[in-house]
Amino acid sequence: MGQKQDIETILSNIKTILTDNLSSKLIAITTDKSNDITLPNIDSNAYALQSLQNKIVMNYNPFIFYGIQNINNQSVGARISEELEVFIIICFYDSNNDLDENTVSKRAFRYLRALREIFEEHWADILTYGKIYIDSLIPIELSLMNSNQNHRAVGVNLKIAIV
């Protein structure tokens, strides 16, 4: 029998999927677009789970902030189903040094594409049974406390139904 599916296991699986696949996906998207816009790789130490209190993570460009946004439980007798909403957000510096003002937005859209494609390709690696829905989050400007850098954030929200 496999490992029990719980929040900790699911979040661990999500981080593993990202650390194993994101770098190659970013390279593939950059190659596909074949222009001067680059997507910096995300260091394996640049992940913040559930809180941005770890100021070290904010020193990375880019970094990933992920965690549980919502939990819904439903039960019928002894049978309980659980629906988790997990956010995965890539935060990166907006240096304002880009010659083309659309470069930052294009970079955000490409990071979004990378996240969507990775979870579309690897959804079965997150949990052994259940359903997953992927929603894109609108790219936003982000102000971080104790930082003088302008940031952008883009991500996905995974709705994971565990039966």
HUKA-V287687 format. One record per helix or strand of 2 or more residues. SS is the DSSP state (~ for helix, > for strand). FROM is the first residue (numbers start at 1). TO is the last residue. Records with the same first field share a line. If there is no record, write none. Layout:
# HUKA-V287687
SS->FROM-TO  FROM-TO
This chain:
# HUKA-V287687
~->7-33  57-59  103-125
>->47-49  63-76  79-93  131-142  151-162
